[in-house]
Amino acid sequence: MIDILYQDRELAVCRKPAGLLSQDGPGDTLPSQLRAQLGGEIFPVHRLDREAGGVMVYARTSRAAGALSGAISRGEFRKEYLCIARGRPEKEEGSYRDLLLHDKSRNKSFVVQRTRGGVKEALLDYRLLAERDGLALVLVRLHTGRTHQIRVQFASRGTPLVGDGKYGGGSGGMALWSWALAFPHPNGKPMAFRALPEGEVWIRFAGELSVLK
C-alpha cells in the first residue's frame, strides 16, 4: 500500500518507496500501484531514481498533467533532498554548477568540461547538516533536474552517496531521499509537503533528522 500524503480529483501526492520505478515501465511500478489503489488514470510529471525514495506528485487528469508540467518548466517546483555522502563537502554550504552528459546506453551521467550535443547545465545548492563516522548528512536544493544529478555532482567531488554503487558509493540501500516538495496546484493554490526518510541507512542520523520535522 502506497502512503498517500494528499489527494483530490486533480492530483495525488505520495511517499515513493525506494526500489520502485517512478515512471511507467515493465513490471510493478509506482504509477501502476497508484492506479490500482486510487482508481482512474495516473500521469507522471517528474521522476525520481528507482533507488531513491520520498515525496512525489502525480497528476490524475490530463489537464492537471499539463498544468504541473508547465509549472516545472517555469521553475515553479521547489525540490529538496536529503542525502548521506562518504566524506564531507569542502564547505559547509555552497552551490555545485557543472556540465553533465548522460550516456543513455550505460544509463550513467558524467561531468564534462565543455558544451556539446547532449550536454546540459546542472545546478544545486547544499548545506551540511551533520557529520559522523566519516559520513555527511546533507540537505540539497535542486535548481535543475538532470539524470542522476545529485549522485554524479557529489561523486565527481570525491563524496559519493552511501550505497550508490553506480557512482562509487558502495553497496546497500542508497542514501538519497526527496524530503520536501512545493508546487502550485493546477487551481493556483500553493502546495507543500515533507516526509522524513525511511530505512536502515538513515538510522545513524536519526537525531538530526527528527529536528527537521
C-alpha positions in Angstrom: 0.0 0.0 0.0 1.5 3.4 -1.1 1.4 6.1 1.6 -0.8 8.9 0.2 0.1 12.3 1.7 -2.7 14.2 -0.2 -5.2 13.5 -3.0 -8.0 15.2 -4.8 -9.6 14.9 -8.2 -6.6 16.6 -9.9 -3.5 15.1 -8.3 -2.1 12.7 -5.7 1.0 13.3 -3.5 2.6 10.2 -2.2 5.7 8.8 -0.5 7.6 6.7 -3.1 9.3 3.6 -1.6 12.9 3.2 -2.5 13.4 0.5 -5.2 10.2 1.2 -7.1 10.2 2.7 -10.6 8.7 6.1 -10.6 7.6 6.0 -14.3 5.6 3.6 -16.3 7.6 0.6 -17.4 7.7 -3.2 -17.3 6.6 -5.0 -14.1 5.4 -3.4 -11.0 5.8 0.4 -10.9 4.6 3.3 -8.7 2.1 4.6 -11.3 0.6 1.1 -11.7 0.3 0.7 -7.9 -1.4 4.1 -7.6 -3.9 3.3 -10.4 -4.8 0.1 -8.6 -5.0 1.8 -5.2 -6.8 5.1 -6.2 -8.6 4.1 -9.4 -8.6 6.1 -12.6 -5.6 7.3 -14.5 -2.2 8.4 -13.2 0.1 10.8 -15.2 3.8 11.0 -14.1 5.1 14.6 -14.4 8.5 14.2 -12.8 11.0 11.5 -12.0 12.8 10.0 -9.0 15.6 7.5 -9.3 14.5 3.9 -8.7 16.9 3.6 -5.8 15.7 6.8 -4.1 12.5 7.3 -2.1 10.4 10.2 -0.9 7.8 12.8 -1.9 6.4 12.8 -5.4 3.3 14.3 -7.1 1.3 12.6 -9.8 -1.5 14.2 -12.0 -4.9 12.4 -12.1 -6.2 14.3 -15.2 -4.6 15.3 -18.4 -5.4 19.0 -17.6 -3.5 18.7 -14.3 -0.6 17.0 -16.0 -0.3 19.9 -18.4 -0.5 22.4 -15.6 2.1 20.6 -13.4 4.4 20.1 -16.4 4.2 23.8 -17.2 5.0 24.7 -13.6 8.1 22.5 -13.7 9.3 24.2 -17.0 8.8 27.6 -15.4 10.9 26.6 -12.4 7.9 26.8 -10.0 8.7 23.4 -8.4 10.9 23.5 -5.3 12.6 20.2 -4.6 14.7 19.5 -1.6 16.6 16.2 -0.9 18.4 14.6 1.9 21.5 12.5 1.2 24.4 10.9 3.1 27.8 11.3 1.4 31.0 9.5 2.1 33.4 12.2 3.3 32.3 15.8 3.5 31.8 18.7 1.1 34.7 21.1 1.1 32.5 23.9 2.5 29.6 23.7 5.0 27.2 25.2 2.4 27.5 26.2 -1.2 26.5 25.5 -4.8 27.6 23.0 -7.4 27.4 24.0 -11.0 28.5 21.5 -13.7 28.0 20.5 -17.3 26.5 17.0 -17.4 26.4 14.4 -20.2 24.0 11.4 -19.8 25.1 8.2 -21.6 21.8 6.5 -22.3 23.4 3.3 -23.3 25.0 2.9 -19.9 22.4 4.9 -18.0 25.1 7.0 -16.4 25.9 10.7 -16.3 29.3 12.3 -16.4 30.7 15.8 -15.6 32.3 17.2 -18.7 34.3 20.4 -19.3 32.7 21.8 -22.5 29.4 22.2 -24.1 28.5 19.9 -27.0 25.5 17.9 -28.1 23.5 16.4 -25.2 25.4 18.3 -22.5 23.2 20.2 -20.0 24.0 22.6 -17.2 23.3 21.2 -13.7 22.9 23.5 -10.6 22.2 22.7 -7.0 22.6 24.3 -3.5 23.6 22.2 -0.5 24.0 22.6 3.3 25.9 20.3 5.6 23.6 19.2 8.5 25.8 16.8 10.4 28.9 14.6 10.3 29.5 11.2 11.8 31.9 8.2 11.2 33.3 9.8 8.1 29.8 10.4 6.6 28.0 13.6 6.0 24.2 14.3 6.2 23.5 16.9 3.5 20.4 18.9 2.5 20.2 19.6 -1.2 18.0 22.0 -3.2 17.8 21.2 -6.9 17.6 24.1 -9.4 17.8 21.7 -12.4 16.6 18.2 -12.8 19.3 16.3 -14.7 19.5 12.5 -14.7 21.4 11.3 -11.6 22.3 14.9 -10.9 22.9 14.9 -7.2 24.6 11.5 -7.4 27.1 12.5 -10.1 27.8 16.0 -8.8 28.7 14.7 -5.3 30.6 11.7 -6.7 32.7 13.9 -9.0 33.9 15.8 -5.9 35.0 12.7 -4.1 31.9 12.4 -1.9 29.7 9.7 -3.5 26.4 8.9 -1.8 26.3 6.0 0.5 25.0 2.8 -1.2 25.3 4.3 -4.8 27.3 1.6 -6.4 27.0 3.2 -9.9 29.0 6.2 -8.8 31.4 4.7 -6.3 29.3 4.8 -3.1 29.4 1.1 -2.3 26.6 -1.4 -1.9 23.4 -1.4 0.1 20.5 1.0 0.2 21.2 4.3 -1.5 21.0 7.3 0.9 19.0 9.7 -1.3 15.6 10.9 -0.3 13.1 13.5 -1.8 12.1 15.1 1.5 10.3 18.3 0.6 8.3 19.3 -2.5 6.5 22.6 -3.1 4.5 23.5 -6.2 1.3 25.3 -7.4 -1.8 23.2 -7.6 -3.5 23.4 -11.1 -6.0 25.8 -9.4 -3.2 28.1 -8.4 -3.1 27.2 -4.7 0.4 26.8 -3.2 1.1 23.2 -2.0 4.0 22.0 0.1 4.8 18.5 1.5 7.5 16.9 3.6 8.4 13.3 4.5 11.4 12.1 6.5 13.5 9.3 5.1 12.9 5.7 5.9 15.3 2.8 6.1 18.3 1.5 8.0 20.8 3.7 6.1 19.4 6.8 7.8 19.4 5.5 11.4 22.8 6.9 12.3 21.5 10.4 11.8 18.1 9.8 13.4 18.6 12.6 15.9 19.4 15.2 13.3 16.6 14.1 11.1 14.0 14.4 13.9 14.7 18.1 14.2 13.6 18.6 10.6 10.0 17.6 11.3 
